[in-house]
Amino acid sequence: MAYYNQCGVMVIGDNKHFTSSAGTPESAAEAGIKYCEKYDSNCEVYYSACTEPVFHRY
């Protein structure tokens, strides 16, 4: 799993694992769990982290 300038989560179910990324850890977790529940059961967030925001001056 790789993510840059955003938050990433790994969600695990009974049989598979899924990853998701978004601007906040809550949004990433919500999307990851929703996707996991579509294909698996007993889904929960296993890992969650965010990178430091990067600002590019133009």
Secondary structure, 3 states (H helix, E strand, C coil): CCCCCCEEEEEECCCCEEEEEECCHHHHHHHHHHHHHHHCCCCEEEEEEECCCCCCCC
